């Protein structure tokens, strides 16, 4: 498994409620992505940072989902181009039940 961390700076003038609304508009596409294992949306109002933490079966799936077209849409939606980090994820603890 691969954990991908995506970050971007939220443009001035986009408040928390609007960030959440914009996140919610993207949820159906992520729910339809059969390669995606899990996604967490991230937002820090103080630093204006947003993004996501994704769990993928492999790096190729992550990179396919976050291609140039996706980066262009994210930049339009949030105000800056995203950055990406990838980590091998050899172990997972899930206490959700």
N, C-alpha and C positions, 0 to 999 in steps of 0.2 A: 504494500500500500504506500501511497504518497500523500503527504499533506502539503497543500499549496496555500500560501498566504498571499493574498492580493490586497494592496493598499492604494489609496488615492486621497487627494486633498479635496474636501468638499468646498465648492465655491461659496464666497460670502453671499449672504442673503438667503441661503437655503437653510431653514431651521430644522430642528429635530423631527417635527411632525412631517415636514416635506421629505426629509431623507427617508423616513419610514415608508411614506406613501410611494416614493420612487423604488425603494427596495421591494415593496409588495408587488409592483408592476412586473418585476423580473421573476417572481417566484414560479409562475406556471412553466416558463421555459426551463428552469432548473429542475422542477419536478418531472418534466418530460425527458430529461437527459438520463438515459439508462445507464450510463457509465458512472454518474455521480453517486457516491455512497452517502455523503452527508455534506451539508453546508451550514455555516454559521455566518450571519451578517454581523458586521462590526461598525460601531460609530462612537467616536469620542468628540463630544461637543466642544470641549476646551481647546483641543488641538486641531479641530476641523478635519480629522482623519476618519475615513470610512474604508470599508473593504469587506473581505470575507475570508473565512478559513474553510477550505474544501478538503474532503477526503476522496481520493481517487484510487482506482486499481493500479494505475501506473502514470508516469509522467507524460506519456504520449496522449493519454485521455485529457489530462489537464491542459496541455498545450493546444490540443484540438479545440477545446471549448473556449479557450481564451485567445483566439486568433486576432489578427489585425482588425477585422470587421467588428468583433466584440469590443476591442480596445477603443475603437472610434465611437461606438455607442456609449460606452462607459464615460468617455471624456465629455460627450455631449450631455449626458444625464447628470453628471456630478461635477464637472468643471475642470478635471485634470486627468492626465494619462496615468493608468495604473502601473504599479510595479509588482513584480512577482518573486516569490521565494519558494523553493521546493525542499522538502525534507523526507527522507526515508522514514517510514513509520512502522517499525518492526513490532511494536506492542501497543495495544489499546486497552484502557480500562473504561468500561461502560457501566455505571452504577444506576442507570435509569430504570432498571426493572427487569 
